[in-house]
Amino acid sequence: MTNLKALGVPCAALTSTNSQAENNATLQLLNPENFNGMHAHTGGNPSIPCLLYVTPEKVAMSKRLIAKFEKLFKRDLLRLFAVDE
């Protein structure tokens, strides 16, 4: 993440090494209301991550995160999902 951010790529991670406050702040950024009519393929607000790193285990254990992904997908705001296990 550090290198991507240094290159100007808006990205974030939801990990166990983050504080709960950091993870909550990242989850807040994923609220569809923050996108203001943007689409995943058009870019836009630089504070909203265009790349989110999260482990498959975190997704499986978090109903809140799954709900956010579903809302983003329904509004055409989730462009790509890749799983590397």
C-alpha positions in Angstrom: 0.0 0.0 0.0 2.8 2.4 0.8 4.3 2.2 -2.7 0.9 2.6 -4.4 0.1 5.6 -2.2 3.5 7.1 -3.1 2.5 6.8 -6.7 -0.7 8.6 -6.1 -3.0 5.6 -6.3 -5.9 6.0 -3.8 -5.9 2.7 -2.0 -6.7 1.3 1.4 -6.5 -1.9 3.4 -8.7 -3.6 5.9 -6.4 -5.7 8.0 -5.9 -6.9 11.5 -2.7 -4.8 11.7 -4.8 -1.6 11.4 -6.5 -0.1 14.4 -10.2 -0.4 14.7 -10.5 3.3 14.0 -8.5 3.0 10.8 -10.7 0.1 9.6 -13.8 2.0 10.5 -12.6 5.1 8.6 -12.0 2.9 5.5 -15.4 1.4 5.8 -17.0 4.8 6.0 -15.2 5.8 2.7 -17.0 2.8 1.1 -20.5 4.3 1.7 -22.1 4.6 -1.7 -23.3 8.1 -0.8 -19.6 9.2 -0.9 -19.4 8.5 -4.6 -21.9 11.2 -5.7 -23.0 9.7 -9.0 -19.6 8.5 -9.9 -19.2 5.1 -11.6 -16.3 2.7 -10.9 -14.8 3.2 -14.4 -14.9 7.0 -14.4 -12.6 7.7 -11.4 -13.3 10.8 -9.3 -12.8 11.6 -5.7 -9.2 10.9 -4.7 -10.0 10.2 -1.1 -12.1 7.1 -2.1 -9.9 4.1 -2.6 -9.9 2.7 -6.1 -8.1 -0.4 -4.8 -9.0 -2.1 -1.5 -6.9 -4.9 0.0 -8.9 -7.2 2.2 -8.3 -10.9 3.0 -10.9 -13.5 2.0 -11.3 -14.3 5.7 -12.2 -10.7 6.5 -14.8 -10.7 3.8 -16.3 -14.0 4.9 -16.5 -12.8 8.6 -17.8 -9.3 8.0 -21.5 -9.0 7.1 -21.0 -5.2 7.2 -18.3 -5.4 4.5 -20.4 -7.8 2.3 -23.4 -5.4 2.6 -21.2 -2.5 1.5 -19.9 -4.5 -1.5 -23.4 -5.4 -2.5 -24.6 -1.8 -2.4 -21.6 -0.6 -4.4 -22.2 -3.4 -7.0 -25.9 -2.5 -7.3 -24.9 1.1 -8.1 -22.3 0.1 -10.6 -19.5 1.3 -8.3 -17.6 -2.0 -7.9 -15.6 -2.6 -11.0 -13.4 -5.6 -10.2 -13.1 -8.2 -7.6 -9.9 -10.3 -7.4 -9.0 -13.0 -4.8 -5.5 -14.1 -4.3 -5.3 -16.9 -1.8 
